Amino acid sequence: MAEKLEIVRLQPKKIGHLGALNLSVLGSYYPEAEHHCFDRKFSSNALSQLFKKITRQYFYRYQEPAPIGVADFDLIWSNLELHLQGDPNSLMKQWKSKLKPEGLLMFSYFGPDTGKELAKLFPNDYLLRNAGSFDMHDVGDGLMQAGFSEPVMDMEYLTLSYDDPDLLCKEAFDLGLLASSDSAKHLIGAESKLTITLEVVYGHAWAPDALLAQKKAGITTISPDQIVRSKK
């Protein structure tokens, strides 16, 4: 996600973080901005270490969330959070409510192909589908329905390789893909080289300005002071 900031013409004064808080990235791009967190759900030490292994970046656990009003932020940064939600549309509405007009949302999450190999390795009783339930095209549609404009979605595949089944099980558990970290003894299709695929989906979208936000069903409403009388 950080690479996309290089092409964004935005100088946010106030940034809201949901998910993996990474001040080593955003702090360098926006050293003068205020950084606020408004969720503590993403607080696993084990998952933080796994994230560092995958991306070679750090994230930090949240402390107490700051008081947050409506439409407070110029930028919302949500890293690896959406796939943890039972109702992603509700989360998108929350994002929208916290952004100022012309504010930017940037987010990532694990897509449907995440952990696809595990179905061949473990009985169904040991599999969880907490991660990777939402297709990126559906998420893009959801952003539009939540009131965002110009949503852009893309993705990439990352592959984790393992020689140790116990380590695979531990990290699959940390990712929310297995019901137990002690599942190696239940492997039913063990191969010499074990892998976990991560489908990492990235998205960004804008909160429309005040005038565009009034557009509904192709109709735009304007106030009288926005009408300029032509002079002949």
Protein Blocks (a to p, Z undefined) as FASTA:
>chain_A
ZZmmmmpccddfbdcdehjadfklmmmmmmmbccddfbfklmcfklmmmmmmmnopacdd
ddddddddehkbfbdcdehklmmpfblmlmmmmmmmmpcehiacddddddfknoklmmmm
pcfklpcckeopacfklmmmmmmmnopahiacdddddddddfblklmmmmmmmnopafbf
blmlmpcbbcfbdcddddddddddddddfklmmpgghiacddfklpccddZZ
